[in-house]
Amino acid sequence: MTAELFDPERVPGPETARDFRDALGRFATGVTLVTTEGPQGPLGFTANSFASVSLDPALVLWSPARSASRFPAFAAARHYAIHILGVDQFARIADFGRGGPGFGDSQPLRNAEGVPLIPGALARFDCEQHATHDGGDHLIIVGRVLRFTLREGAPLVFSQGAWGGFAHGG
């Protein structure tokens, strides 16, 4: 192979921050909504930084940004729920995004630990904080899955700064 087949290499840093973010955005991710009970009531946080860690024990992780206004409540949360959103739940992103109403005045259903729940998610993982790790400008939160739910449906996907759906091929 010749060098002409590759784009120029870059080193991550302040002058290439936008390019680095764009390169990371080439990886399509699912969209989750993480919920917990905060000091002033139920909170939600949209995140695409979700991954499975272990089947035995059942562990998952997510990584909230330290700069997020809701970060302190989620970093301290002993219990939380991770909801994997379906494409039919696109409106939930605006509800829980920056400046969105979140749960508003509604009284959400809650799990056994008192965590507020979002109905209709493709999957939900009720978690207890297992460990946290420094992740630079994010905190890596590992949760032990206490219970989970799942349903059929197409996932909501985020890639290259845009939201969309996923269709199975053939």
Buried (B, 14 or more C-beta within 10 A) or exposed (E): EEEEEEEEEEEEEEEEEEEEEEEEBEEBBBBBBBBBBBEEEBBBBBBBBBEEBEEEEBBBBBBBBBEBEBBEBBBEBEBBBBBBBBBEBBEBBEBBEEEBEBBEEEEBEBBEBEBBBBEBBBBBBBBEBBEBEEBEEBBBBBBBBBEBBEEEBBBBBBBEEEBBEEEEEE
